[in-house]
């Protein structure tokens, strides 16, 4: 539901479902990151240069000197006319403020930023068609041209005449304060206090007919724009205001008056990249609501494709962990009494981790970036969020909460084994929880299905159809996680094979930590399948030549202490133990 969505998710949803409806209002904050000075910065520097040419010092400040000398505040247009009255002179004067030198280009300065590029992606895909900017530079136009879009640029009231009508325009860039090479550029308080009637009408029409996304604008120095936004923005489609840190007084007041929704951001680059990625992900599903798991999966696919998206991938998974933890707590896992209540509780816990399981399954299956992967960390994050604090002392998790952790554990492990991601398995098996139960709180001691928090077989036999099963929780996990594995690309046969293999690998890794001559590992479905088939179904996979000797990829990744002999010894001991387990366990 919309009210339950975060502001960035809601905005992405709206832009994806209503292409072209939201206009952008970009302030100096968007270009400042690219090394472009503000109009006032340029005005002050030009005033200082004028003072030098007159053989004077611009003290105590260039603007104060100018006003004392000329009897009025400094204006960009006046200074440009004084210093460079001809067009060629003007270009030479102003180029250094806006055009990069070779050194600046190498540093990524005065060239389209990641924010400009992401906005250009949104325009190229048809999701944004109107950009209002207070900036004088041409970075937005350049970014658009790089993706094959030739925008209609309106930098003065004269440009409105003959411009493509808004409904038919591919892209309109409205530079409400002008272009740096146009002496009509607006900069002083007086110039910013009102607009030409034609320009004011055009701006009002945009703000009335489109939704609005504000970024990088302080609202401090632009009374005419501020008044127009308050009077016209957000009336039909709503408004969003992106801010880095606390809002200033003017911005806060303007946001409130136009009922904009606040989005806290770390910077324009990250925000617009994330927005473009979200919209692209939603495109796979037409932006429809009710597809939240599939939409999250698409974002995982996007973010896992490149290492540069690592932070956003981690944030996405952390957010889903938080959602899962809230749902698990709401299920009241400590209040299951009777078969009906137990079944209801299990259903609620399964639903709580459904999105997280699907996301980590797809992430482990598709991740192209090098380790460390963030998927294993979701287990420790979820564990931490489920811990209870009583009297300042952290208490152990309740038994049913371990079921949710085990579900994520088995999802990651089985898909990683199918993918051959032994580095992920190493991380998984070395997972440690903060000491509450004993000095070593390894995932191998706590999360295998037959060990999870001491959960008993009789409780899980209360589930429908599991009353005669020897390992009902294992069977439950096998059935529960299969749809997530299929989303990750496994077939049903591959899921069944790899689930058994993962259970065996768990037993091997568990036992290999101790004395190899005395084997014991967590039982699993593999034991029942061995008894039923009379053979080594699941076990045979470990006999491949691939796993023999120094070339064993498991030990190369650090499993079994990076010791091939330890793996071989554990496997030999397992072969002696499995027939006895199958004979006596049931």
N, C-alpha and C positions, 0 to 999 in steps of 0.2 A: 504494500500500500504506500502511496506517496508520502503520507505523513511520517512513515517509519523510515524513509530513505534519508541518507545524508544529503547535504546541499549539493556537493559535487555530483553525486549519483543522480539526484533529481534533475540538475541542469543537463547532464549528459543525456538522460532519458528524454527530456523535452526537446533538445536539439536534434536527437536522433529521430524522434517521432514527428517533428515539425520542421523539416529542412527549410532554411531561409527565413524563419520567423524571428530569430533572435539577432539583434544588431550588437556590435561591440563598441564600447566607448573606451579608447585607449589613451591614457595620460602619459606624462613624461616618465613615469616609473617603468614603462615598458621599454623605452629606448635608452634610458639611463644605463641599464646594464650592458648595453652595447657600446658604451663610451661616448654617447651623444650628449652634449651639454643642453641645458634648458634654454629657452628663449631669454630668460632674465640673465642667465650666466653670460650669454653672448652679448647682450646689451651692455652689461657692466664692462666686459672686456673691450668692446668697441669704444665705450666712453673713456676708458683708460688710454686706449690708443690715440684717441682724439686729443686728449690732454697732452700726451707726449709730443704729438705733432705741433702743438701750440707752444711747446717748451715749458709746460706747466706740470705740476704734480697733482694727481687726482686724489687729493686728501680732503677730508678724512676717509672718504670712500668715493668711487667713481660716480655713483648716482647723486651724491650730495654735491660734489664738485660741479657736475653738469647743471644741476638745478640752480646753483648759485651763479654759474656763468651765463646760462641762457634763460633763466627765469621760468623754467618749466621742467617737469621730470623728464628723464631720458626716454626716448622712444626709438625702438628698433628702426623704424622706417626713416626717421629723421637722421639717425646716425649713419645709416647706409647711404643716404643721399649725400651727406656731407663727405664721407670718406671715399665713396665709389659711385659717382653720379652716372657713369656709363655701364652698360650691361656686362661688357667684358671685364671691366674693373671690379664690378660687383661679384662676379663669379670667382675671380681671383681672391677677393677679400674673404668670401664666405666658405669657399671650398674646404679650407683647412679645418673648419668646425664640423663638417659633415661628411667629407670624402676621406677615406682611409689612405694613409701612406702605405708603402710596402711593408714597413715594420708593423704598423697597426693591423694590417690585414693578416699578417702572420700570427698576431696575438688574438685574432678574432674580434678586433675592435672596429666599430663603425661599419660593420657588415650585418646583414640580417641575423638576429639572435635565434635561439631555439624557440622562443615565443613567437617571433615573426614567422618562422618556418612552420610551426604547428598551426598557426592561424591560417596560413596559406593552404595547408592540407585540408582544413575545414572548408575553405572557400572552394578549392578544387573539387571536393566531393559534393558540393552543392548545399552544405549545411549552414554556411554563413554567406551572406551576400552584401551586407552593409557594414562598413567599418567607419566609425567616427573617431577622429584622432585630434588631439591638441598639439601634436608634434609637428615640427617643421621639416624633419628629415624625410628621406625617400626610402627608408629601409623596408617599410611595408610593401611599397610598390615593387621593390626589387625581389622580395621574397615571393610575391605573387607571380611575377614574370618568370621566376625560376621553375614554377610548377605549371607554366603554360597559360596563366590567366593574365589578360590585359585589362586592368581595371579602368573604370571611368573615374577620373580624379577630379574632384570639385574643390578648388582652393579659394574661390571667391564667388560672389553672387553672380558675376558675369558667366561663370562656367555652368550655372544651372540652366541657362537658356540653351536649348538644343540638346541637353543631356538626355540619355536614354531614360525613359520613365522608370521609376522604381520597380514596378511589378515585372518589367521585362529585362532589367539589368542583370548581367552575370555577376558583376561586383562593382559596388560604389565605394570609393574611399573619399569621405568628406573631411577635408582638412580645414576645420573651422577657424583656425588662426592663420591659415595660409601656408605657403611653401617658402623655404629659406631663400630662394632666388627671386621671390616676388616682394617688392618693396611695400606691398599692401599688407604684409604680415602684421598681425595684431599681437601686441605684447603688453602695453601699459595698462594700468588699472582703468584709465578712461576708455581705452580701446576695447577692453574686455567687459565693459559695463553694459554694452548693447550691441545688437547686430543690425546689419542692413535688413530691411523689412523682408526682402526676398529670401535671404539666407535664413532669417529667423523662422519664416513660414516653412521652409524646406526641412529645417531641423525639427520643428514641432511635428511635422507630418511623420517623420521617421520615428520619433519617440512615441507617438500615439499609435502608429500602425504596427510597430515591432516590439518584441520583448527586448530587454536590455541587459547586457553583461558589462559591468564597469571594472576596469583593472588599471592600476597605476595612476589614478587621478585623486588628488587630495581635496579638490573642491574649494581650496583656500583662496585662489586668486581669480576666479572666473565667475563673477556674480551673474552675468547673463546666462551662461551655461547652467549654472547652479539653479537659477530660477526656472529655466526651461525644463530641466530634468524633473524638478519638483512638480511642475504644473502638468507635464505630459507623460513622463515615463511610467511604465508598469501598470498602466490603466487597463490594458487589454490582455497582455500576455505575461505580465510580471517582470520583476527585475532581480538581478543578483549583483552583489557588490563584493569584489575580491579585495582583501586587505592583508598586508604584511604587518603584523604587529597590531598595536592599538590604533583605532581610528582617531583622527583629529576631530576637533569640535565641529568644523564645517561639514566634513564627510559624515560624521555620526548623525548630525541633524538632517542632512540631505537624505541619507539612507532611510531614516525613520519616516520622513515626510512622503517618500515615494514607495514606502512599504517594501523595500528591497530585502532580500535574504542575504545574510552575511556569509561569506566563505573565507575562512582564514587560510592563507597560503604562505609558503616559504619564499616565493618569488614568482614572477611572471613566466619564466622559462618552464619550471616544473609544472605550474598550474595548466598552462595551455597544452603542453605535451600530454599530460594526464587526461585532459578533457578530450583531445583529439583521439587518444588511444581508446578511451571509454566509448566514444561515439562510434569509432570503427568497430569495436567489439559488438556493440549493440546492433550494428548493421546486419550481422549474421542472422538476427532474429527479428528484423524489422522494427526493433525498438519496443516490442510488445512487453507489457507487464506480465507478471506471472511466470517469467522465464528466468528468475534470478539465478538459479544454479547454473543454467546454461550460459547466461551472461557472464557470471563469475569465471566459468571455465574458459570462455573466450579471452577474458582479460589475462588469465594465467598463461594461456598460450602466447599472447602477445608479449607479456612481460618476461616469460622464460626463454624467449628466443634470443635475447641479447644480454650480455653482462651489464650494460649500462642501465637496464631497467631493474637491477637487483633491489634497489631501495624501494621502488614502488611495488615490486612483487612481495617483499617482506611486509610492507604496510598493508597490502591487500589481505595477505594471510593472517596477519595479526588482528585485523579488523574482524575477520570471520571467526577467529578463535574467541574473541570477545563476545560475539553473537552467540556462539555455541555455549560458552560458559554461562551466559545469562539464561539460556534456555534449559540447561542442565539443572541449574539451581532452582528454576521455576518448577521443574518436574518433581522437586522434593524427594531425592533418591533415598532419603533415610526413613520414608514413611510408606513402605510397600508392605501391606499386610493382606495375605490371601492371594489366591491365584489370579483373580480378576484384576486386583490392584497391581499385582506384579506385571501382568501382561500390559496393562495401560502404561505403567512406568517404563517398561522396556521400549514400547512404541515411541514414547516421548523422548527417551534418550537417543534412540536411533535417529529420530527426526532432527534432534539438536545438532548432530554431527554430519547430517546428510550432505550439506553443501561443502563443508570442510573436507570430508572424505573424497568427494568428487574432485575438488580442486587439487588436493595433494596427489591423487591418483594420476590425473592428467599432467600435473606439473612434473612428477617423477618420470612419466613416460615420454614427455616431449622436451624436457629441459636440454638446451643446447649449450648453455654457459658452463664454465668450469666450476667445480666445487669450491667452497662449501655451499651446498644447496640449503635453502631456508625451510624445506619441508619438514625435516626431522625436528627442527626447533619448535614447530607448532605443538608437539607433544609436551615439551617442557613449559611452554607458555600456557597451555591449557591446564596442566597440572598446577602451575602456580596460581592461576585464577580460581581454581576449585578448592584450594586449601582454605580451611576454616581458621579463624583467629579467635581464640577464647582466652580471655584473661592475659593477652599478650603472648600466649604460647600457641604455636602452630600445631594443630591437631592432624592426625592421619586422615587421609581421604576415606570416605565410606566405601564399602565394597562396590556398590552399584556405580559409583563414579569411575571406578577403574574400568568398567565395561566400556565407557565412552573412549577412554584413553587407549584401551586395547584395540578398539575398532580402527582408530587412526594408525596405530602401530602396525597392525596386520595389513592395512591398505598400503602403506608406504613400503613395507617389507616385501610383500608379494609382487607388487608392480616393479620395484627395484630389481628383484631377482629375475623377473621376466625380461626386463630391459638389459640386464647384465651390469647394472650400476652398483658394483661392489663397494665403491667408495661411500655410497649412501647407506648400504647395509652396515658398513663399519661404523659410521656415525650412529646408526640406529642401535646397534648392539653395545656401543660404548656409552650410551645415554645414561646419565646419572641424575638422580633427584636429590635435592637438599636433605641432609641427614635428619630424619625424624624417627626412623624405625631401627636403623643400625648404621654402622659406619659406612657400609657400602650399599647404596640403594640403586642398584643397576636395573635398567629396564629388563634385562634378562631374568632378574629375580622377581619382577613384579608384574610384567605385562603379558607373558604367554598365557593363553586362555585357561589352562588348567591351574595357573598360579594366581591369576589376577585378584589381588586383594583378598585372597582366601575365599573367594566366592564358591559356594557349594553346588554340587551337581543337582541336588534335590530342588533347589530354587529354580534352576533353568529348565528342569523337567516339567515345570508348570506351564511352559509355553505349549501352545497347541501343536500336537504331532511329535513332541519331543519327550514324552513320558517314558519311553523305553530306550532312549538313546544314552549311550555310555558317556559321551562327551557333548552334552547338549549346547554348551556355550561355544565350543569349536564349530559345531554344526550351524549354530546361529550366525556366527561371524562369516562362515563360508557363504551362506545364503545372502546375508545382509550386504556384503561388500561386492558381490558379483556385478550388480549394475554399474557400480563406480569403475570397476575394472574394464567393463565393456566400453564405457565412455573413454577410457584411456587407450583403447585400441586392442585389447585382448579379445580373443574369441572365448566362447564358453569352455571349450576343451582346454585352451591354454590357461584359463583361470583355474580349472580343476587341477591340472597338472602342477601349476606353479604354487597353488595353495599348499598342496602336499609337500612339495619341495621346500617351501618356506618353513613349514612345521618341522621338517627333518633338519633343516639348517639351524633352526632355533635349538633343537635338541643337541646337535653337534657343538654349537657355540657354547651352550650352557655347560655341557659336560667337559669341554676342552679346557675350561678354566681350572679344573681340579685334576685329580689323579686319573690318568687315562685307563688304568687297570680296573677301575671301579666305575662303570658307566651308569649315569642316570641323566635323563633329560625329560623335559615336559612331554607327556604323551600327546598324540594328535590323531586326526582322522587317518593318518598314514598307517597307524597300527591296525585299525579296523579294516582298512583296505588291504593290508598285508594278509590278515587272517582270512578275509573273504576270497582273495585272489590266489593265495598260496604262493605268492611270489614277492618280488621287491618293487612293486608299483610305486613310483616316486623315488625310491632309493637308487634305481638303475641309472638315473640321470647323473649322479655323482661319480659314476665309474668312467665317464668319458676321458679320453686321453687328455683333453683340455685341462683337467684338474689334477694331472699327475706331475709330480716333480716341481722343479723350480719355476716352471712357466705357469703354475696355477694362478689364475687371475684373482682368486679370492685372497690368497696370501699376499699376492703382489699389492693388493689394495690395503693390506694391513689386518685382514681378518686372521684369526688363529695365531695372533702374535707374529704375523708375517713369516710363520714357520711352516713350510709344506709338510714336514714330518708330523707336526702336531695335528694337522688336518688328517693325514693318513691314519694316525693312531686313533683319532676320534672315530673315524669312519669304520675302522676295523672293530673297535669296541662296540660301536652301534650295531654292526652286523651280528655280533654275539648276543646282544641284548634284545634286539627286536623280536626274534622268535619267542623268547621267554615272555616278553611283554605281551605279545599277542595271545599267548597261551594262558597267562595268569591274570591279565588285567580285567578280562571279562569272565 
